[in-house]
């Protein structure tokens, strides 16, 4: 009997949901707190490029904390969610700014280059957290990994990105609730691809 093509993604979803159920209030509170900070920065009289940078940082720092605890068997605590920001603050500061800016510039030229760059760099954050490399190295390794394993990566990343954009379009509160599960799924995808 052969395995169905849906079996690996469903297993990733099941594992991610089990991890999420261990501390749903903490995880949703973490993500919603960052989304609230994102909204508060939007109220400040800042230039558009600074608001864009602040939103990228809030989103990626929230995701970094969630991805870092996704694969750990240790109990979920607020201190464990802050761990990546203590361990590698500069790469975590540079990575979202580089990826966001370059994807936005490529999207201005035409939508397809922006989408391709977003797909190529989709595993940069979990790679940076796993290997502790610099931002440019994480982006380059992510592109290599996505190209090598494109059949495994492209469909799940497109679905995750689409659902995340849908949650963002509906409201930030829904994005805050969806973000922990999405981060766990992306980390599970990275773990399955790097093996």
C-alpha positions as CSV (number, residue, x, y, z in Angstrom):
1,X,0.0,0.0,0.0
2,X,1.4,3.4,-1.0
3,X,1.2,6.6,1.0
4,X,-1.1,9.3,-0.3
5,X,0.5,12.6,-1.2
6,X,-1.5,14.4,1.5
7,X,-0.1,12.2,4.3
8,X,3.1,14.3,5.1
9,X,1.3,17.7,5.2
10,X,-1.5,16.2,7.3
11,X,1.1,14.8,9.7
12,X,2.8,18.2,9.9
13,X,-0.5,19.8,10.6
14,X,-1.3,17.2,13.3
15,X,2.0,17.7,15.1
16,X,1.8,21.5,14.9
17,X,-1.8,21.4,16.3
18,X,-0.7,19.2,19.2
19,X,2.2,21.6,20.0
20,X,-0.2,24.6,19.8
21,X,-2.7,22.9,22.2
22,X,-0.1,22.7,24.9
23,X,-0.3,26.5,25.6
24,X,-2.8,28.2,23.3
25,X,-3.4,31.2,25.4
26,X,0.4,31.9,25.8
27,X,1.0,31.4,22.0
28,X,-2.0,33.5,20.9
29,X,-1.2,36.2,23.5
30,X,2.4,36.3,22.2
31,X,1.3,36.7,18.6
32,X,-1.6,39.1,19.4
33,X,0.8,41.3,21.5
34,X,3.1,41.7,18.5
35,X,0.2,42.5,16.3
36,X,-1.0,45.1,18.7
37,X,2.5,46.6,18.8
38,X,2.4,46.6,15.0
39,X,-0.9,48.6,15.1
40,X,0.4,51.0,17.7
41,X,3.5,51.8,15.5
42,X,1.1,52.5,12.6
43,X,-0.6,55.2,14.7
44,X,2.7,57.0,15.2
45,X,3.5,59.9,12.7
46,X,6.3,58.0,11.1
47,X,7.3,57.9,7.4
48,X,5.8,55.0,5.4
49,X,9.2,53.2,5.1
50,X,9.6,53.2,8.9
51,X,6.1,51.9,9.4
52,X,6.8,49.2,6.8
53,X,10.1,48.3,8.7
54,X,8.3,48.2,12.0
55,X,5.6,45.9,10.7
56,X,8.2,43.5,9.3
57,X,10.1,43.4,12.5
58,X,6.9,42.8,14.6
59,X,5.8,40.0,12.3
60,X,9.2,38.3,12.0
61,X,10.1,38.6,15.7
62,X,6.7,37.1,16.7
63,X,7.3,34.3,14.2
64,X,10.9,33.7,15.4
65,X,9.8,33.2,18.9
66,X,7.1,30.8,17.8
67,X,9.3,28.8,15.4
68,X,12.1,28.5,18.0
69,X,9.7,26.7,20.4
70,X,8.0,24.7,17.8
71,X,10.5,21.8,17.7
72,X,11.6,21.9,21.3
73,X,10.2,19.3,23.7
74,X,10.6,21.8,26.6
75,X,7.6,23.4,28.2
76,X,6.4,26.6,26.6
77,X,7.0,29.7,28.6
78,X,7.2,33.4,27.9
79,X,11.0,33.3,28.4
80,X,11.4,30.6,25.8
81,X,9.6,32.7,23.3
82,X,12.1,35.6,23.8
83,X,15.1,33.2,23.5
84,X,15.8,33.8,19.7
85,X,15.8,37.6,20.2
86,X,18.4,37.2,22.9
87,X,20.5,34.7,21.0
88,X,20.8,36.5,17.6
89,X,19.4,40.0,17.7
90,X,21.2,41.5,14.7
91,X,20.5,38.8,12.2
92,X,16.9,38.8,13.3
93,X,16.8,42.6,12.8
94,X,18.4,42.5,9.4
95,X,16.7,39.4,7.9
96,X,13.1,40.8,7.8
97,X,14.3,44.2,6.6
98,X,16.3,42.6,3.8
99,X,13.7,40.1,2.7
100,X,10.8,42.5,3.0
101,X,12.6,45.4,1.1
102,X,13.9,43.2,-1.7
103,X,10.6,41.4,-2.2
104,X,8.7,44.7,-2.2
105,X,11.1,46.2,-4.7
106,X,10.9,43.1,-6.9
107,X,7.1,43.3,-6.7
108,X,7.1,46.9,-7.9
109,X,8.9,45.8,-11.0
110,X,6.4,43.0,-11.6
111,X,4.5,40.7,-9.2
112,X,6.1,37.5,-10.3
113,X,9.7,38.3,-9.3
114,X,8.4,39.3,-5.9
115,X,6.5,36.1,-5.5
116,X,9.5,34.1,-6.6
117,X,11.8,35.8,-4.2
118,X,9.3,35.3,-1.4
119,X,9.2,31.6,-2.2
120,X,13.0,31.3,-2.4
121,X,13.5,33.0,0.9
122,X,10.5,31.4,2.7
123,X,12.8,29.2,4.8
124,X,15.3,31.9,5.7
125,X,13.9,32.5,9.2
126,X,13.8,28.9,10.3
127,X,17.2,28.4,8.8
128,X,18.6,31.4,10.7
129,X,17.2,30.1,13.9
130,X,18.4,26.6,13.3
131,X,22.0,27.3,12.1
132,X,22.7,30.7,13.7
133,X,24.1,32.1,10.5
134,X,23.9,35.7,9.2
135,X,21.0,37.1,7.3
136,X,22.5,37.0,3.8
137,X,23.7,33.4,4.4
138,X,20.2,32.4,5.6
139,X,18.7,33.9,2.5
140,X,21.2,32.2,0.2
141,X,20.8,28.8,1.9
142,X,17.0,29.1,1.9
143,X,17.1,29.7,-1.9
144,X,19.3,26.7,-2.4
145,X,17.1,24.5,-0.2
146,X,13.9,25.6,-1.9
147,X,15.4,25.0,-5.3
148,X,16.6,21.5,-4.4
149,X,13.4,20.5,-2.7
150,X,10.9,22.6,-4.7
151,X,8.4,19.8,-5.1
152,X,8.2,19.4,-1.3
153,X,8.2,23.1,-0.5
154,X,6.3,25.1,-3.1
155,X,2.7,23.9,-2.5
156,X,2.9,24.1,1.4
157,X,4.5,27.6,1.3
158,X,2.0,28.9,-1.2
159,X,-0.9,27.6,0.9
160,X,0.6,29.0,4.1
161,X,1.3,32.4,2.5
162,X,-2.2,32.5,1.1
163,X,-3.9,31.6,4.4
164,X,-1.7,34.2,6.2
165,X,-2.7,36.9,3.7
166,X,-6.3,35.9,4.0
167,X,-6.1,36.2,7.8
168,X,-4.4,39.6,7.5
169,X,-7.1,40.7,5.1
170,X,-9.8,39.7,7.5
171,X,-8.2,41.3,10.6
172,X,-5.1,41.5,12.7
173,X,-6.8,39.6,15.5
174,X,-7.3,36.6,13.2
175,X,-3.7,36.9,12.0
176,X,-2.6,36.9,15.7
177,X,-4.5,33.7,16.3
178,X,-3.3,32.0,13.0
179,X,0.3,33.0,13.4
180,X,1.3,30.4,16.0
181,X,0.0,27.5,13.9
182,X,1.5,29.0,10.7
183,X,4.9,29.4,12.4
184,X,4.7,25.8,13.7
185,X,3.8,24.5,10.2
186,X,6.6,26.4,8.6
187,X,9.1,25.1,11.2
188,X,7.8,21.5,10.6
189,X,8.2,22.0,6.8
190,X,11.8,23.2,7.3
191,X,12.5,20.2,9.6
192,X,11.2,17.8,7.0
193,X,13.0,19.4,4.1
194,X,16.4,19.7,5.7
195,X,16.4,16.0,6.7
